[in-house]
Amino acid sequence: MKTFHSILILIFSILFSPLFSACNSTNTEMTFDSSKLERISQEDVDKIVEAFILAKDGDVIEIPSGFYNLKTQLILDNKNNITIKGAGMAETVLSFRELRSGGEGVKLVGNNVKIEELSIEDAPGDGIKSQHSDGITFRRINVTWTNGDKSKNGTYAIYPVQCRNVMIDECIASHSKDAGIYVGQSENIIVKNSLAFGNVAGIEIENSDNAEVFGNTARDNSGGILVFNLPGLPKAEGSGTKIYDNDIISNNHVNFATPLSDEPNGNTVTMIPPGSGIILLAAKDVEVYNNRIHKNKTVGIAIANYQITGFPAEAPNWSPYTSNIYVHDNDYQRTMKIPDLTKEFGQLISVYNAHGKGKTQDIVFDGFWDKSLSEDLNTNPMKICIQESGMDKLHFTLFDLWEGEDNIKSSKDYSPFDCQTEIKTDVSAIAKL
């Protein structure tokens, strides 16, 4: 009788867990209620727009407290040594709900630019974007969307791309349909002391060099923290990322990203299975340590190669393989929830793992490697190193996917990956921003 009851519970959970997950994860939590702020007159809104347009090198643009209803973008174009300062995240709100043209709400192009102490709401595209900047600081910035239908939200909340010397500190990013905090094709990066929740991806470092991500909380996203190298971008590859001292908690949100088939707006994160703590995809030189990775229903850390996507894995000066990875000294807590079954990667982890169907995994490695380096994965040619305390009690799965979906194999054997490797980063210059 007890066995029959357990089977019924398992079936019920599998059938209805996506529904329950959606109910639990369509959290419209806001950090404050901007509707209570004073509405700023159109005349004063226009003054802020004008301040951006007429800014000169070295200016400080002050934005007093209040709710600013903007019908045009705020663009800083090729200006240097600029500070944009609000009265606080809960005091100065720039709303782009009525913006009908353009993408991002705020766009910053210039060197040594700081933006701090304000919130951005409901941009039609990205919340705040910086491009081709050397020295860009986002400090105590909150970016969110207040729509009921999250599929209509913007792509990125905080979005520096093709930048150098990037500081993101004490920021909040929520409800973006791609990544809350995204740093792409950039170099020399710090993301610290920030909160990302309710996004598809909480924090993403993509095709970037020399990044440290620490002291952050990524919760209630589909995936908590991502390090990706994708093909076909202006910067072919990135390497050198450290992820440490973060809380990566309950990232079980339904994935509401635009499907890849919906061009031109589809994106890779649509493939992320809800319940993913950290995903490394075609990543190079990454160290993951001293993180709390708790209650992510599908997997704590996924070490994956681009072949897992099923898309062509060739591009100039780019490799689809993840290599030189060091995972150690993290704290894992598995959840009682059923792993994701809505995405193919989630189905692979849930059904074919080495610990039994429906079991959450702490660490998975998809098992692809560059066979030009070695014919035997046991030689660890990609230098995947895992040294966690109590490893024998963790759920680790090594997949063998070389023969296709008709002959998927899996193993608990982590011994080929019991090693150490060195990852070098140096963000000391950025820490002064």
Beta strands, then each sheet from edge to edge (+ up, - down):
strand 1: 60-62
strand 2: 66-69
strand 3: 74-77
strand 4: 82-85
strand 5: 92-95
strand 6: 106-109
strand 7: 113-121
strand 8: 128-131
strand 9: 134-144
strand 10: 156-161
strand 11: 164-169
strand 12: 172-174
strand 13: 179-184
strand 14: 187-192
strand 15: 195-197
strand 16: 201-206
strand 17: 209-214
strand 18: 217-219
strand 19: 223-228
strand 20: 241-244
strand 21: 247-249
strand 22: 276-281
strand 23: 284-289
strand 24: 292-294
strand 25: 299-304
strand 26: 323-328
strand 27: 331-333
strand 28: 361-365
strand 29: 384-387
strand 30: 396-400
strand 31: 409-411
sheet 1: 1+ 4+ 7+ 5+ 2+
sheet 2: 1+ 4+ 7+ 9+ 11+ 14+ 17+ 20+ 23+ 26+ 29+
sheet 3: 1+ 4+ 7+ 9+ 12+ 15+ 18+ 21+ 24+ 27+
sheet 4: 3+ 6+ 8+ 10+ 13+ 16+ 19+ 22+ 25+ 28+ 30+ 31-
end
